[in-house]
Amino acid sequence: MNATWEKFCTDLLEVGKVLEDDIVPQDPLTQAEGVRYLSRLLRYGTINCVEYTDPRWPKFTSAPNPNMMTKIGADNPDNVYMRANISGKYSYRIIGSRGTVPLITFGSRINRYHVDGTMLQTGDLHIHDLEVDENGRFEFIASVDKPAEGAWLPLAPDSNLISVRATHQDRRNEVVCELSIECLDPDGDFEPLSPEKMGERLTGAVGIVKGMAETFLEWSRRFQPEPNEIFDRGQEQFQNAGGDPTIFYLHGYWKLAEDEAWVIETEVPNCEYYNFVLQNFWVESLDYDRTNVYINNHTAKLNDDGTLTIVVAAKDPGYGNWIDTDSHAEGTWAMRWIKADSHPIPTSRVVKL
């Protein structure tokens, strides 16, 4: 057998031990979703570690993406995520067409998921900071040194990633944004692929699968002891995992019997966007294309006094905004306030149906 391929398969087999961790539910659904999850992480890893790895010729590819069915780390169903491998050694021009997306954010990051499960922030830029022409087009420079004019996404010398969140409110009907990226100062000659380089790329892909699987297993481990409770866990851990600094994150665990409902009530701040998403044990959003497993500020129905009631249950309880557990008995959840003037912490209780 080819040695490069054999090592890849052996390394990948080792990653599968995450399915046997003591905290992982052993029911057939969670285990089947776990195997699917690893396959999704592998898809993400090979796209972004095997392809388009040279920072002199970058390309925006899918990150967690509804069209590619890659779900990673409390993915937002309303987001189209994109990413490009870059280097702080170079400067880049990004050109885009906004479409009709309400909110787009760009971040430069040091991606260390394959090392220690972090993605450290080195710069951020938002669509509101850009000049968008009458056709929805915009451009900016990403570099270590600030350009003489125009919009700028700062890079650090060790930045290796540009990440993008295009946040929809009505994803089915809004027009997605389009992006291109060009390295302005490439150097050196193109080098053909070699077995050694291919081995390095596959090792990187496995490292991404391992790093992400272990990172979000630890999230579940942290959340699991306090099911159906909502409180601010602090923002540092979520920002260190690649979060957007304008987002206030709430995360946790849920667990319900067939005849129980989890009732969540909250004030709603002035903000650009909010949502609540029900997730499985693996911190993946549930099947939002098939059933109602999340709400946002476009779909939520508010109470007469402007507050919001969310009801998580296996069956429609007939009141509030019903979130379907979709055959799951437990899992994780996420809630976001984006660019909010306050960050209310919802109250919650479990009731019998």
C-alpha positions as CSV (number, residue, x, y, z in Angstrom):
1,M,0.0,0.0,0.0
2,N,1.1,3.5,-0.7
3,A,2.9,4.7,2.5
4,T,1.3,8.2,2.4
5,W,-2.2,6.7,2.2
6,E,-1.6,4.1,4.8
7,K,-0.4,6.6,7.3
8,F,-3.5,8.8,6.6
9,C,-5.8,5.9,7.2
10,T,-4.0,4.8,10.4
11,D,-4.1,8.4,11.8
12,L,-7.8,8.8,10.9
13,L,-8.7,5.5,12.6
14,E,-7.2,6.8,15.9
15,V,-9.5,9.9,15.7
16,G,-12.6,7.6,15.9
17,K,-11.9,6.9,19.6
18,V,-13.8,10.2,20.3
19,L,-17.0,8.1,19.8
20,E,-16.1,6.0,22.8
21,D,-15.6,8.7,25.3
22,D,-17.3,8.2,28.6
23,I,-19.7,11.2,28.2
24,V,-20.9,10.3,24.8
25,P,-24.5,8.9,24.8
26,Q,-24.5,5.4,23.4
27,D,-27.9,5.5,21.8
28,P,-28.0,4.6,18.1
29,L,-28.9,8.1,17.0
30,T,-26.1,9.8,18.8
31,Q,-23.6,7.2,17.6
32,A,-24.8,7.4,14.0
33,E,-24.6,11.2,14.1
34,G,-21.1,10.9,15.6
35,V,-19.8,8.9,12.6
36,R,-21.5,11.3,10.2
37,Y,-19.9,14.2,12.1
38,L,-16.4,12.8,11.7
39,S,-17.1,12.3,8.0
40,R,-18.2,15.9,7.8
41,L,-15.1,17.1,9.6
42,L,-13.0,15.1,7.2
43,R,-14.7,16.7,4.2
44,Y,-13.9,20.1,5.7
45,G,-10.3,19.1,6.5
46,T,-9.5,17.8,3.1
47,I,-11.1,20.8,1.3
48,N,-9.1,23.2,3.4
49,C,-5.8,21.4,4.1
50,V,-5.3,19.5,0.8
51,E,-6.7,22.1,-1.6
52,Y,-5.8,25.8,-1.8
53,T,-3.1,25.5,0.8
54,D,-0.6,27.9,-0.9
55,P,-1.2,31.4,0.6
56,R,0.1,32.9,-2.6
57,W,-2.9,31.6,-4.6
58,P,-5.7,31.6,-2.0
59,K,-9.4,30.9,-2.7
60,F,-12.5,31.3,-0.5
61,T,-13.9,27.8,0.2
62,S,-16.7,26.5,2.3
63,A,-16.4,26.5,6.1
64,P,-19.4,25.2,8.1
65,N,-21.8,25.6,5.2
66,P,-25.5,24.7,4.7
67,N,-24.8,23.8,1.0
68,M,-21.8,21.5,1.8
69,M,-23.5,20.0,5.0
70,T,-20.5,20.7,7.1
71,K,-21.5,21.6,10.7
72,I,-18.9,22.5,13.2
73,G,-18.9,24.1,16.6
74,A,-22.4,25.5,17.1
75,D,-22.9,26.4,13.4
76,N,-25.5,29.1,12.8
77,P,-28.1,27.9,10.3
78,D,-28.4,31.5,9.0
79,N,-24.7,31.8,8.2
80,V,-22.9,31.1,5.1
81,Y,-19.3,30.6,6.3
82,M,-16.3,31.0,4.1
83,R,-12.5,30.9,4.7
84,A,-9.3,31.3,2.8
85,N,-5.8,30.1,3.7
86,I,-3.5,33.2,3.8
87,S,-0.2,34.3,5.4
88,G,0.7,37.5,7.2
89,K,3.8,37.5,5.0
90,Y,1.7,38.7,2.1
91,S,-1.0,41.4,1.3
92,Y,-4.4,40.6,-0.2
93,R,-7.2,42.3,-2.0
94,I,-10.7,41.0,-1.4
95,I,-13.5,42.0,-3.8
96,G,-17.1,41.2,-3.1
97,S,-20.7,41.5,-4.1
98,R,-22.9,41.9,-1.1
99,G,-26.1,40.4,-2.5
100,T,-28.9,41.1,-0.1
101,V,-27.3,39.7,3.0
102,P,-28.0,42.0,6.0
103,L,-24.7,41.4,7.9
104,I,-21.2,40.2,6.7
105,T,-18.2,40.1,9.0
106,F,-14.6,39.3,8.0
107,G,-11.9,38.2,10.5
108,S,-8.2,37.4,10.3
109,R,-7.3,34.5,12.5
110,I,-4.5,32.3,13.7
111,N,-6.0,28.9,13.1
112,R,-4.6,26.4,15.7
113,Y,-7.4,23.9,15.8
114,H,-5.0,21.2,14.8
115,V,-2.7,22.2,17.7
116,D,-4.8,23.3,20.7
117,G,-8.3,23.8,19.5
118,T,-8.1,27.6,19.2
119,M,-8.6,30.2,16.5
120,L,-7.2,33.5,17.8
121,Q,-8.4,36.9,16.5
122,T,-5.9,39.2,14.8
123,G,-8.3,41.6,13.0
124,D,-12.0,42.2,12.2
125,L,-13.9,44.1,9.6
126,H,-17.6,44.5,9.1
127,I,-19.8,45.3,6.1
128,H,-20.9,48.6,7.7
129,D,-17.2,49.7,7.7
130,L,-17.0,49.3,3.9
131,E,-18.0,51.6,1.0
132,V,-20.6,49.5,-0.9
133,D,-21.6,50.9,-4.3
134,E,-25.0,51.0,-5.9
135,N,-24.4,47.5,-7.3
136,G,-23.5,46.1,-3.9
137,R,-19.8,45.8,-4.7
138,F,-17.0,46.5,-2.3
139,E,-13.3,45.8,-1.8
140,F,-10.7,46.0,0.9
141,I,-7.0,45.2,1.7
142,A,-5.9,42.6,4.2
143,S,-2.3,43.1,5.3
144,V,0.0,43.6,8.3
145,D,0.7,47.2,7.4
146,K,-2.2,49.6,7.0
147,P,-2.6,50.7,3.4
148,A,-2.5,54.4,2.5
149,E,-6.2,54.5,1.7
150,G,-9.3,52.4,1.7
151,A,-10.7,49.8,4.0
152,W,-8.4,47.5,5.8
153,L,-8.5,44.1,7.5
154,P,-5.5,43.9,9.8
155,L,-3.3,40.8,9.7
156,A,-0.7,39.7,12.2
157,P,2.6,38.2,11.0
158,D,1.4,34.8,12.0
159,S,-2.2,35.1,10.7
160,N,-3.0,32.1,8.5
161,L,-6.7,32.4,7.8
162,I,-9.4,34.9,6.7
163,S,-12.9,33.8,7.9
164,V,-16.2,35.2,6.8
165,R,-19.7,35.1,8.3
166,A,-22.5,36.1,6.0
167,T,-25.5,36.2,8.3
168,H,-29.0,36.0,6.7
169,Q,-32.4,36.7,8.3
170,D,-34.4,35.0,5.5
171,R,-31.8,32.6,4.1
172,R,-34.2,31.0,1.6
173,N,-35.0,34.3,-0.2
174,E,-31.9,36.5,0.3
175,V,-29.1,36.6,-2.3
176,V,-25.8,35.3,-1.0
177,C,-22.6,37.3,-1.2
178,E,-19.8,36.5,-3.6
179,L,-16.1,36.9,-2.8
180,S,-12.8,36.7,-4.5
181,I,-9.3,37.1,-3.1
182,E,-5.9,37.9,-4.7
183,C,-2.5,37.9,-3.3
184,L,-0.8,41.2,-4.2
185,D,2.8,40.3,-3.7
186,P,3.4,36.5,-4.4
187,D,7.0,35.4,-4.4
188,G,8.9,32.3,-5.4
189,D,8.1,29.7,-8.0
190,F,5.3,27.2,-8.1
191,E,6.4,23.8,-6.9
192,P,4.7,20.6,-8.2
193,L,3.1,18.3,-5.6
194,S,5.3,15.7,-4.1
195,P,4.5,12.6,-1.9
196,E,6.1,14.5,1.0
197,K,3.9,17.5,0.6
198,M,0.8,15.4,0.1
199,G,1.6,13.6,3.3
200,E,1.9,16.9,5.1
201,R,-1.5,18.0,3.8
202,L,-3.2,14.8,4.8
203,T,-1.6,15.0,8.2
204,G,-3.0,18.5,8.5
205,A,-6.4,17.3,7.5
206,V,-6.4,14.6,10.2
207,G,-5.1,17.2,12.6
208,I,-8.1,19.4,11.9
209,V,-10.6,16.5,12.3
210,K,-8.9,15.5,15.6
211,G,-8.6,19.1,16.9
212,M,-12.2,20.0,16.2
213,A,-13.7,16.7,17.4
214,E,-11.8,17.0,20.7
215,T,-12.5,20.7,21.1
216,F,-16.3,20.4,20.9
217,L,-16.4,17.2,22.8
218,E,-14.9,19.3,25.6
219,W,-17.7,21.9,25.1
220,S,-20.2,19.1,25.7
221,R,-18.3,17.8,28.7
222,R,-18.4,21.3,30.2
223,F,-22.1,21.9,29.4
224,Q,-23.5,18.4,30.2
225,P,-23.6,18.6,34.0
226,E,-26.0,21.5,34.0
227,P,-28.8,20.6,31.5
228,N,-31.7,23.0,30.8
229,E,-29.9,25.9,32.6
230,I,-29.0,29.2,31.0
231,F,-26.3,31.5,32.3
232,D,-23.4,33.5,30.9
233,R,-20.4,31.2,30.9
234,G,-18.1,34.0,29.9
235,Q,-17.1,34.9,26.3
236,E,-13.4,34.1,26.3
237,Q,-13.7,30.4,25.4
238,F,-16.1,31.1,22.5
239,Q,-14.0,34.0,21.2
240,N,-10.9,31.8,21.4
241,A,-12.6,29.2,19.2
242,G,-13.0,31.8,16.4
243,G,-16.1,33.7,17.5
244,D,-17.1,37.2,16.3
245,P,-16.4,39.9,18.9
246,T,-19.7,41.6,18.1
247,I,-21.6,38.4,19.2
248,F,-22.6,37.6,22.7
249,Y,-22.8,33.9,23.0
250,L,-24.9,31.7,25.3
251,H,-24.3,27.9,25.1
252,G,-25.4,24.9,27.1
253,Y,-26.9,21.4,27.3
254,W,-30.5,20.2,27.2
255,K,-32.1,17.0,28.2
256,L,-35.8,16.1,28.1
257,A,-38.2,13.2,28.5
258,E,-40.9,12.6,25.8
259,D,-43.5,14.3,28.0
260,E,-41.4,17.3,29.0
261,A,-40.9,20.8,27.6
262,W,-38.2,23.3,28.2
263,V,-39.7,26.8,28.4
264,I,-37.3,29.7,27.8
265,E,-38.4,33.3,28.3
266,T,-36.4,36.4,27.7
267,E,-36.4,40.1,27.0
268,V,-35.2,41.0,23.5
269,P,-32.6,43.8,23.3
270,N,-32.1,46.2,20.4
271,C,-29.7,44.3,18.2
272,E,-29.0,43.6,14.6
273,Y,-29.8,39.9,14.9
274,Y,-30.5,37.1,17.4
275,N,-31.3,33.4,17.2
276,F,-31.7,30.3,19.2
277,V,-30.6,27.0,17.8
278,L,-31.1,23.4,19.1
279,Q,-28.1,21.1,18.5
280,N,-27.1,17.5,19.0
281,F,-24.5,16.2,21.3
282,W,-21.8,16.9,18.8
283,V,-22.6,20.6,18.8
284,E,-24.1,20.5,15.3
285,S,-27.4,22.3,14.5
286,L,-30.3,19.9,14.0
287,D,-31.9,19.5,10.5
288,Y,-33.2,23.0,10.0
289,D,-34.0,22.4,6.3
290,R,-36.6,19.8,7.3
291,T,-38.1,21.0,10.6
292,N,-38.2,23.9,13.0
293,V,-35.1,23.6,15.2
294,Y,-34.2,27.3,15.4
295,I,-35.7,30.8,15.3
296,N,-34.2,34.2,14.6
297,N,-35.4,37.8,14.7
298,H,-37.1,37.4,11.4
299,T,-39.1,34.3,12.2
300,A,-39.8,34.7,16.0
301,K,-43.2,35.7,17.2
302,L,-43.0,38.0,20.2
303,N,-45.4,38.2,23.1
304,D,-47.6,41.3,23.4
305,D,-45.2,42.8,25.8
306,G,-42.2,42.4,23.4
307,T,-40.7,39.4,25.3
308,L,-39.9,36.1,23.6
309,T,-41.0,32.6,24.7
310,I,-39.3,29.5,23.2
311,V,-40.6,26.0,23.9
312,V,-38.4,23.0,23.2
313,A,-40.4,19.8,23.1
314,A,-40.9,16.6,21.0
315,K,-44.4,17.8,20.1
316,D,-46.0,21.2,19.5
317,P,-47.2,22.5,22.9
318,G,-49.5,25.0,21.3
319,Y,-47.9,28.1,22.7
320,G,-44.7,30.1,22.3
321,N,-42.2,29.5,19.6
322,W,-42.0,25.7,19.3
323,I,-38.5,24.2,18.7
324,D,-38.7,20.5,17.7
325,T,-36.3,18.1,19.4
326,D,-36.4,16.1,16.1
327,S,-36.2,12.6,17.7
328,H,-33.4,13.6,20.1
329,A,-33.6,13.3,23.9
330,E,-30.5,15.4,24.7
331,G,-27.9,17.6,23.1
332,T,-26.5,21.1,23.1
333,W,-27.9,24.5,22.2
334,A,-26.8,28.0,21.3
335,M,-28.2,31.5,21.5
336,R,-26.7,34.7,20.0
337,W,-27.2,38.4,20.5
338,I,-25.4,40.3,17.7
339,K,-24.5,44.0,18.1
340,A,-26.9,44.2,21.0
341,D,-27.3,47.2,23.4
342,S,-27.7,44.7,26.3
343,H,-27.3,41.0,26.8
344,P,-30.3,39.6,28.7
345,I,-29.9,36.2,30.2
346,P,-33.1,34.2,29.6
347,T,-34.9,32.3,32.4
348,S,-36.1,28.8,31.8
349,R,-37.9,25.9,33.4
350,V,-38.9,22.3,32.5
351,V,-42.6,21.5,32.6
352,K,-44.8,18.5,32.0
353,L,-46.8,18.5,28.8
